[in-house]
C-alpha cells in the first residue's frame, strides 16, 4: 500500500474516533448531568469536525 494512502487512512480513522467519542458524549449528556460541557457547544463541534474530517477528505 502506498505510504501516503496509508497515512490518509490513519488520519481518517483518527477523525472517526474523535467524532464517535463526541457523539457518545452527546448521547450521555441527554440522559445524565455532565455540568462541565455544554450540549450546544458539543453539538456544534461534533458537526464541524465530522464535516471537516470526513466530507472534505472524500473530495
PADREN-947653 format. One record per residue: residue number from 1; residue in three letters; chain; z, y, x of N, C-alpha, C in turn. Coordinates in nm, 4 decimals, decimal comma. Layout:
BEGIN
pt num NUM residu ALA chaine A n_pz Z n_py Y n_px X ca_pz Z ca_py Y ca_px X c_pz Z c_py Y c_px X $
...
// end
This chain:
BEGIN
pt num 1 residu UNK chaine A n_pz 0,0000 n_py -0,1168 n_px 0,0837 ca_pz 0,0000 ca_py 0,0000 ca_px 0,0000 c_pz 0,0000 c_py 0,1244 c_px 0,0892 $
pt num 2 residu UNK chaine A n_pz -0,0752 n_py 0,2217 n_px 0,0514 ca_pz -0,0841 ca_py 0,3466 ca_px 0,1253 c_pz 0,0532 c_py 0,4147 c_px 0,1296 $
pt num 3 residu UNK chaine A n_pz 0,0894 n_py 0,4700 n_px 0,2442 ca_pz 0,2230 ca_py 0,5289 ca_px 0,2591 c_pz 0,2430 c_py 0,6506 c_px 0,1700 $
pt num 4 residu UNK chaine A n_pz 0,1387 n_py 0,7301 n_px 0,1461 ca_pz 0,1551 ca_py 0,8462 ca_px 0,0586 c_pz 0,1736 c_py 0,8025 c_px -0,0869 $
pt num 5 residu UNK chaine A n_pz 0,1029 n_py 0,6987 n_px -0,1285 ca_pz 0,1210 ca_py 0,6454 ca_px -0,2631 c_pz 0,2615 c_py 0,5893 c_px -0,2798 $
pt num 6 residu UNK chaine A n_pz 0,3073 n_py 0,5190 n_px -0,1795 ca_pz 0,4427 ca_py 0,4629 ca_px -0,1831 c_pz 0,5471 c_py 0,5730 c_px -0,1951 $
pt num 7 residu UNK chaine A n_pz 0,5273 n_py 0,6826 n_px -0,1229 ca_pz 0,6213 ca_py 0,7951 ca_px -0,1275 c_pz 0,6234 c_py 0,8590 c_px -0,2665 $
pt num 8 residu UNK chaine A n_pz 0,5048 n_py 0,8768 n_px -0,3273 ca_pz 0,4988 ca_py 0,9352 ca_px -0,4611 c_pz 0,5638 c_py 0,8442 c_px -0,5650 $
pt num 9 residu UNK chaine A n_pz 0,5498 n_py 0,7144 n_px -0,5474 ca_pz 0,6166 ca_py 0,6208 ca_px -0,6386 c_pz 0,7680 c_py 0,6298 c_px -0,6254 $
pt num 10 residu UNK chaine A n_pz 0,8165 n_py 0,6437 n_px -0,5036 ca_pz 0,9603 ca_py 0,6600 ca_px -0,4826 c_pz 1,0116 c_py 0,7877 c_px -0,5472 $
pt num 11 residu UNK chaine A n_pz 0,9373 n_py 0,8957 n_px -0,5322 ca_pz 0,9762 ca_py 1,0221 ca_px -0,5943 c_pz 0,9746 c_py 1,0096 c_px -0,7462 $
pt num 12 residu UNK chaine A n_pz 0,8748 n_py 0,9409 n_px -0,8006 ca_pz 0,8661 ca_py 0,9216 ca_px -0,9453 c_pz 0,9849 c_py 0,8426 c_px -0,9984 $
pt num 13 residu UNK chaine A n_pz 1,0234 n_py 0,7386 n_px -0,9284 ca_pz 1,1383 ca_py 0,6601 ca_px -0,9733 c_pz 1,2693 c_py 0,7364 c_px -0,9582 $
pt num 14 residu UNK chaine A n_pz 1,2800 n_py 0,8210 n_px -0,8580 ca_pz 1,3981 ca_py 0,9064 ca_px -0,8451 c_pz 1,4041 c_py 1,0047 c_px -0,9613 $
pt num 15 residu UNK chaine A n_pz 1,2900 n_py 1,0632 n_px -0,9971 ca_pz 1,2845 ca_py 1,1535 ca_px -1,1123 c_pz 1,3217 c_py 1,0805 c_px -1,2406 $
pt num 16 residu UNK chaine A n_pz 1,2743 n_py 0,9585 n_px -1,2571 ca_pz 1,3089 ca_py 0,8786 ca_px -1,3743 c_pz 1,4597 c_py 0,8537 c_px -1,3801 $
pt num 17 residu UNK chaine A n_pz 1,5203 n_py 0,8253 n_px -1,2674 ca_pz 1,6641 ca_py 0,8018 ca_px -1,2624 c_pz 1,7406 c_py 0,9267 c_px -1,3039 $
pt num 18 residu UNK chaine A n_pz 1,7006 n_py 1,0419 n_px -1,2533 ca_pz 1,7696 ca_py 1,1668 ca_px -1,2865 c_pz 1,7531 c_py 1,2001 c_px -1,4348 $
pt num 19 residu UNK chaine A n_pz 1,6322 n_py 1,1856 n_px -1,4862 ca_pz 1,6080 ca_py 1,2142 ca_px -1,6281 c_pz 1,6859 c_py 1,1179 c_px -1,7165 $
pt num 20 residu UNK chaine A n_pz 1,6912 n_py 0,9916 n_px -1,6789 ca_pz 1,7646 ca_py 0,8948 ca_px -1,7606 c_pz 1,9150 c_py 0,9210 c_px -1,7557 $
pt num 21 residu UNK chaine A n_pz 1,9681 n_py 0,9634 n_px -1,6420 ca_pz 2,1104 ca_py 0,9982 ca_px -1,6350 c_pz 2,1417 c_py 1,1206 c_px -1,7212 $
pt num 22 residu UNK chaine A n_pz 2,0531 n_py 1,2176 n_px -1,7204 ca_pz 2,0718 ca_py 1,3332 ca_px -1,8086 c_pz 2,0648 c_py 1,2910 c_px -1,9553 $
pt num 23 residu UNK chaine A n_pz 1,9742 n_py 1,2008 n_px -1,9882 ca_pz 1,9624 ca_py 1,1516 ca_px -2,1258 c_pz 2,0864 c_py 1,0759 c_px -2,1706 $
pt num 24 residu UNK chaine A n_pz 2,1412 n_py 0,9943 n_px -2,0827 ca_pz 2,2641 ca_py 0,9217 ca_px -2,1157 c_pz 2,3793 c_py 1,0190 c_px -2,1358 $
pt num 25 residu UNK chaine A n_pz 2,3871 n_py 1,1206 n_px -2,0518 ca_pz 2,4914 ca_py 1,2219 ca_px -2,0652 c_pz 2,4772 c_py 1,2978 c_px -2,1962 $
pt num 26 residu UNK chaine A n_pz 2,3537 n_py 1,3276 n_px -2,2360 ca_pz 2,3313 ca_py 1,3939 ca_px -2,3645 c_pz 2,3823 c_py 1,3085 c_px -2,4807 $
pt num 27 residu UNK chaine A n_pz 2,3541 n_py 1,1807 n_px -2,4768 ca_pz 2,3997 ca_py 1,0926 ca_px -2,5842 c_pz 2,5508 c_py 1,0739 c_px -2,5814 $
pt num 28 residu UNK chaine A n_pz 2,6091 n_py 1,0748 n_px -2,4637 ca_pz 2,7544 ca_py 1,0645 ca_px -2,4506 c_pz 2,8216 c_py 1,1867 c_px -2,5129 $
pt num 29 residu UNK chaine A n_pz 2,7622 n_py 1,3050 n_px -2,4912 ca_pz 2,8199 ca_py 1,4283 ca_px -2,5447 c_pz 2,8163 c_py 1,4332 c_px -2,6961 $
pt num 30 residu UNK chaine A n_pz 2,7252 n_py 1,3631 n_px -2,7586 ca_pz 2,7210 ca_py 1,3607 ca_px -2,9052 c_pz 2,8446 c_py 1,2911 c_px -2,9601 $
pt num 31 residu UNK chaine A n_pz 2,8839 n_py 1,1816 n_px -2,8990 ca_pz 2,9938 ca_py 1,1005 ca_px -2,9515 c_pz 3,1311 c_py 1,1421 c_px -2,8995 $
pt num 32 residu UNK chaine A n_pz 3,1368 n_py 1,1944 n_px -2,7772 ca_pz 3,2655 ca_py 1,2243 ca_px -2,7152 c_pz 3,2680 c_py 1,3671 c_px -2,6625 $
pt num 33 residu UNK chaine A n_pz 3,3871 n_py 1,4185 n_px -2,6488 ca_pz 3,4032 ca_py 1,5535 ca_px -2,5954 c_pz 3,3938 c_py 1,5504 c_px -2,4431 $
pt num 34 residu UNK chaine A n_pz 3,3091 n_py 1,6325 n_px -2,3906 ca_pz 3,2924 ca_py 1,6457 ca_px -2,2451 c_pz 3,2877 c_py 1,7954 c_px -2,2177 $
pt num 35 residu UNK chaine A n_pz 3,4047 n_py 1,8580 n_px -2,1994 ca_pz 3,4138 ca_py 2,0045 ca_px -2,2030 c_pz 3,3453 c_py 2,0773 c_px -2,0879 $
pt num 36 residu UNK chaine A n_pz 3,3131 n_py 2,0116 n_px -1,9803 ca_pz 3,2576 ca_py 2,0804 ca_px -1,8634 c_pz 3,1068 c_py 2,1048 c_px -1,8721 $
pt num 37 residu UNK chaine A n_pz 3,0412 n_py 2,0370 n_px -1,9640 ca_pz 2,8965 ca_py 2,0511 ca_px -1,9763 c_pz 2,8599 c_py 2,1024 c_px -2,1151 $
pt num 38 residu UNK chaine A n_pz 2,7677 n_py 2,1944 n_px -2,1193 ca_pz 2,7198 ca_py 2,2499 ca_px -2,2446 c_pz 2,5962 c_py 2,1716 c_px -2,2900 $
pt num 39 residu UNK chaine A n_pz 2,5961 n_py 2,1275 n_px -2,4153 ca_pz 2,4864 ca_py 2,0469 ca_px -2,4695 c_pz 2,3526 c_py 2,1202 c_px -2,4583 $
pt num 40 residu UNK chaine A n_pz 2,3536 n_py 2,2493 n_px -2,4868 ca_pz 2,2300 ca_py 2,3270 ca_px -2,4844 c_pz 2,1696 c_py 2,3308 c_px -2,3446 $
pt num 41 residu UNK chaine A n_pz 2,2532 n_py 2,3506 n_px -2,2438 ca_pz 2,2036 ca_py 2,3566 ca_px -2,1062 c_pz 2,1567 c_py 2,2194 c_px -2,0573 $
pt num 42 residu UNK chaine A n_pz 2,2272 n_py 2,1152 n_px -2,0963 ca_pz 2,1844 ca_py 1,9795 ca_px -2,0603 c_pz 2,0474 c_py 1,9473 c_px -2,1191 $
pt num 43 residu UNK chaine A n_pz 2,0294 n_py 1,9800 n_px -2,2452 ca_pz 1,9019 ca_py 1,9518 ca_px -2,3118 c_pz 1,7886 c_py 2,0311 c_px -2,2475 $
pt num 44 residu UNK chaine A n_pz 1,8151 n_py 2,1557 n_px -2,2148 ca_pz 1,7149 ca_py 2,2399 ca_px -2,1512 c_pz 1,6761 c_py 2,1835 c_px -2,0139 $
pt num 45 residu UNK chaine A n_pz 1,7756 n_py 2,1468 n_px -1,9341 ca_pz 1,7482 ca_py 2,0889 ca_px -1,8029 c_pz 1,6765 c_py 1,9556 c_px -1,8117 $
pt num 46 residu UNK chaine A n_pz 1,7155 n_py 1,8747 n_px -1,9086 ca_pz 1,6529 ca_py 1,7438 ca_px -1,9278 c_pz 1,5040 c_py 1,7596 c_px -1,9599 $
pt num 47 residu UNK chaine A n_pz 1,4723 n_py 1,8493 n_px -2,0506 ca_pz 1,3321 ca_py 1,8647 ca_px -2,0900 c_pz 1,2474 c_py 1,9216 c_px -1,9765 $
pt num 48 residu UNK chaine A n_pz 1,3003 n_py 2,0192 n_px -1,9058 ca_pz 1,2233 ca_py 2,0776 ca_px -1,7959 c_pz 1,2058 c_py 1,9790 c_px -1,6805 $
pt num 49 residu UNK chaine A n_pz 1,3106 n_py 1,9065 n_px -1,6473 ca_pz 1,2998 ca_py 1,8115 ca_px -1,5374 c_pz 1,2088 c_py 1,6960 c_px -1,5734 $
pt num 50 residu UNK chaine A n_pz 1,2150 n_py 1,6514 n_px -1,6990 ca_pz 1,1264 ca_py 1,5429 ca_px -1,7414 c_pz 0,9805 c_py 1,5878 c_px -1,7357 $
pt num 51 residu UNK chaine A n_pz 0,9547 n_py 1,7099 n_px -1,7792 ca_pz 0,8175 ca_py 1,7597 ca_px -1,7751 c_pz 0,7697 c_py 1,7759 c_px -1,6301 $
pt num 52 residu UNK chaine A n_pz 0,8530 n_py 1,8362 n_px -1,5470 ca_pz 0,8142 ca_py 1,8587 ca_px -1,4071 c_pz 0,8046 c_py 1,7271 c_px -1,3294 $
pt num 53 residu UNK chaine A n_pz 0,8907 n_py 1,6332 n_px -1,3617 ca_pz 0,8956 ca_py 1,5093 ca_px -1,2866 c_pz 0,7928 c_py 1,4061 c_px -1,3262 $
pt num 54 residu UNK chaine A n_pz 0,7430 n_py 1,4130 n_px -1,4487 ca_pz 0,6515 ca_py 1,3110 ca_px -1,4952 c_pz 0,5127 c_py 1,3641 c_px -1,5282 $
pt num 55 residu UNK chaine A n_pz 0,5067 n_py 1,4647 n_px -1,6104 ca_pz 0,3772 ca_py 1,5124 ca_px -1,6574 c_pz 0,2968 c_py 1,5756 c_px -1,5433 $
pt num 56 residu UNK chaine A n_pz 0,3617 n_py 1,6550 n_px -1,4618 ca_pz 0,2872 ca_py 1,7217 ca_px -1,3550 c_pz 0,2438 c_py 1,6242 c_px -1,2464 $
pt num 57 residu UNK chaine A n_pz 0,3142 n_py 1,5139 n_px -1,2280 ca_pz 0,2719 ca_py 1,4161 ca_px -1,1286 c_pz 0,1537 c_py 1,3336 c_px -1,1763 $
pt num 58 residu UNK chaine A n_pz 0,1392 n_py 1,3202 n_px -1,3060 ca_pz 0,0257 ca_py 1,2466 ca_px -1,3612 c_pz -0,1028 c_py 1,3248 c_px -1,3405 $
pt num 59 residu UNK chaine A n_pz -0,0922 n_py 1,4541 n_px -1,3483 ca_pz -0,2089 ca_py 1,5407 ca_px -1,3350 c_pz -0,2678 c_py 1,5212 c_px -1,1988 $
// end
